[in-house]
Amino acid sequence: MPYAVLAHRGDTDAKLLAEELERRASAPEVELVWADELLLDSRFTHRVDEAGVETEIACAGRRRLDSHELFGAACRLRHSLPPQFAGAPDTDREYAAMESYALLLSWLTSLDCPLVNPPSPGGLSGPVLGLLEWLALARASGLRSRRLQLAAPGAQPPPAEWQAVTGSLAASSTATFGVPPPEIPGEGQELWLEPVEGPAREALVVGERVFGEVTDEEATACVELARRAACPVLGVHLAAPTADGGETSVFCGAQTLPNLGREGAVAVAELLTGETA
């Protein structure tokens, strides 16, 4: 029975991952299923009862995915809007997206095989967190996160180099994974982030491995961040605060669907199969 890679068309990393899975003896068959095929040309048989969840998907081209026979799966789906509803009225489009999301979430959550990244109620390929939530998790993981400053109404704002955070972004922070969020600005207050220097470096976490130009200490903290976020494949952005002269790394954000490249695709394939090429 196959490994499955679910992705949107044009995802070159999904193609690389499927190729790497096919090179392994334990992956006799690999199904690269595009989102439009999954949501438009497939037939789902999905049963939920006291015995558990049973799902069988008849995909285009007579391909079949049985949840009890899959060896492993990688989900790189960002959204779940069936393409046939793209031009529908807003209410119909929203309803179709919600129903298809619930179906895919129930199916992915029920899988017993290795799955990267595990879905969450907010995202099919991992958690969907606000910037402040990521900053709190990073701090708890041992990474230095960008400093925050609250400016009360009428108070002197931070220097011009600091970045203002919109109210909607600040309000997205909630207590997550047992880590208390940073204080959310009150009425009329503004939240600012310290500036960072130069383009951010990206570290790619795949299980216990970290790729990129990072120190051993940073790598350990990045792995811990991925563990706390329940996201074994994670892109972590690090930069240097200008106040430190570019010598101390600071956490700037994370991606649950990072760029893999060939090296990352090899690592994910090894994570799923437990074997090298």
SVG drawing of the C-alpha trace seen along z (x, -y; Angstrom):
<svg xmlns="http://www.w3.org/2000/svg" viewBox="-24 -62 53 65">
<polyline fill="none" stroke="black" stroke-width="0.4" points="0.0,0.0 1.4,-3.5 2.8,-6.4 0.7,-9.5 1.9,-13.1 -0.9,-15.7 -0.2,-19.1 -1.3,-21.9 -0.3,-21.9 3.0,-23.7 4.5,-22.5 8.0,-21.4 8.9,-20.3 6.0,-17.8 7.4,-16.4 10.9,-16.1 9.5,-14.3 7.5,-11.8 10.7,-11.1 12.7,-10.5 10.0,-8.2 10.0,-6.2 13.8,-5.5 13.3,-3.6 12.6,0.1 9.8,-0.3 7.9,-2.6 6.7,-0.3 4.1,-2.8 3.9,-6.5 0.8,-8.6 1.3,-12.3 -2.3,-13.6 -3.0,-17.2 -5.6,-19.1 -7.9,-19.5 -7.8,-15.8 -8.6,-15.1 -11.4,-17.6 -12.9,-17.4 -12.3,-14.0 -12.3,-11.7 -15.0,-9.8 -14.7,-9.6 -16.1,-6.7 -15.8,-8.0 -17.3,-6.2 -17.0,-7.3 -18.4,-5.1 -17.6,-3.4 -15.0,-1.2 -13.1,-4.2 -12.7,-5.9 -12.6,-4.1 -11.8,-6.1 -11.3,-5.0 -10.7,-7.5 -11.1,-6.6 -8.9,-9.1 -8.7,-10.0 -7.0,-7.4 -8.3,-4.5 -5.9,-5.3 -7.1,-4.3 -6.1,-5.4 -7.2,-3.3 -6.5,-4.8 -5.8,-1.4 -3.2,-0.4 -1.2,-3.6 2.5,-3.2 2.8,-7.0 1.7,-10.4 2.8,-14.0 0.3,-16.7 1.2,-20.0 -2.3,-21.4 -2.8,-25.0 -6.6,-25.2 -9.5,-22.9 -11.7,-24.8 -13.1,-22.4 -12.2,-24.1 -15.8,-23.7 -16.9,-26.2 -14.3,-28.8 -16.9,-31.0 -19.8,-30.3 -21.4,-32.9 -19.5,-33.7 -21.8,-31.7 -21.7,-28.6 -17.9,-28.9 -17.4,-29.2 -19.7,-26.3 -17.9,-24.0 -14.5,-24.9 -15.7,-24.2 -17.2,-20.9 -14.3,-19.7 -11.9,-20.8 -13.8,-18.9 -13.7,-15.8 -10.0,-16.0 -9.2,-16.8 -11.2,-13.8 -9.4,-11.6 -5.9,-12.8 -6.3,-12.8 -7.5,-9.1 -4.4,-7.9 -2.3,-5.4 0.7,-5.7 3.5,-8.3 2.2,-11.7 4.0,-15.0 2.8,-17.4 0.0,-16.2 -3.1,-18.4 -4.7,-20.7 -8.1,-22.3 -6.5,-25.4 -4.4,-23.9 -4.3,-20.7 -0.5,-20.7 0.2,-21.8 -0.8,-24.5 -1.8,-28.0 -0.4,-30.3 -0.1,-34.1 3.3,-35.8 3.0,-36.3 2.2,-32.7 5.3,-31.7 7.3,-34.2 6.1,-32.7 6.8,-29.1 10.3,-30.1 11.1,-31.8 10.0,-28.6 12.2,-26.5 15.4,-28.4 15.4,-30.8 15.7,-34.5 12.5,-36.0 12.2,-39.6 11.6,-42.1 8.2,-43.7 7.3,-47.1 3.9,-48.5 3.2,-52.2 0.3,-53.6 -1.9,-56.4 0.1,-59.6 3.4,-58.0 6.6,-58.4 6.7,-55.7 9.8,-53.5 12.5,-54.6 11.5,-54.6 13.4,-51.4 11.0,-49.4 8.1,-47.6 4.5,-48.3 2.3,-45.2 -1.3,-45.6 -4.1,-45.1 -5.4,-42.0 -2.0,-40.3 -1.6,-41.1 -5.1,-39.8 -4.4,-36.5 -2.3,-35.4 -3.8,-32.9 -2.4,-30.6 -1.1,-27.6 0.6,-24.3 0.8,-25.5 2.9,-28.5 1.3,-31.8 1.1,-34.4 2.7,-37.8 0.5,-40.6 -2.0,-41.7 -2.3,-45.5 -5.3,-47.2 -7.5,-49.8 -5.5,-52.5 -2.1,-50.8 0.3,-50.0 2.6,-47.0 6.1,-47.2 8.8,-44.7 12.5,-45.4 14.2,-45.7 16.4,-42.9 19.4,-43.1 19.7,-41.7 17.7,-38.9 16.6,-36.2 18.4,-32.8 16.1,-29.8 16.7,-26.6 14.8,-23.6 13.8,-21.1 13.0,-17.5 12.5,-15.4 15.7,-15.6 17.8,-17.0 18.3,-20.7 19.6,-22.0 21.0,-25.5 23.7,-27.8 22.9,-27.4 24.9,-26.7 24.5,-23.6 22.6,-25.6 20.3,-27.1 19.7,-23.7 18.7,-22.2 16.3,-25.0 14.8,-24.7 14.1,-21.0 12.5,-21.8 10.3,-24.5 9.1,-22.0 8.4,-19.5 6.3,-22.0 4.4,-23.0 3.8,-19.3 5.2,-20.1 8.2,-17.7 8.9,-19.5 9.3,-23.2 11.1,-26.2 12.5,-28.6 13.6,-32.1 16.5,-33.6 18.1,-37.0 20.3,-39.4 18.9,-42.4 20.5,-45.6 21.2,-46.6 23.5,-43.6 25.6,-44.4 24.3,-41.3 26.1,-38.8 23.1,-37.3 20.4,-35.4 16.8,-36.2 13.7,-34.3 11.6,-36.1 8.9,-33.5 8.2,-30.0 6.6,-28.1 4.8,-24.8 5.2,-24.4 8.9,-25.4 10.9,-25.0 12.5,-21.6 14.8,-21.5 16.4,-18.2 18.2,-17.8 15.1,-18.5 13.0,-16.1 15.6,-13.3 15.3,-14.0 11.5,-13.9 11.5,-10.7 13.8,-9.1 11.6,-10.4 8.5,-8.8 10.1,-5.5 12.8,-5.0 15.3,-4.1 17.9,-5.9 18.0,-5.7"/>
</svg>
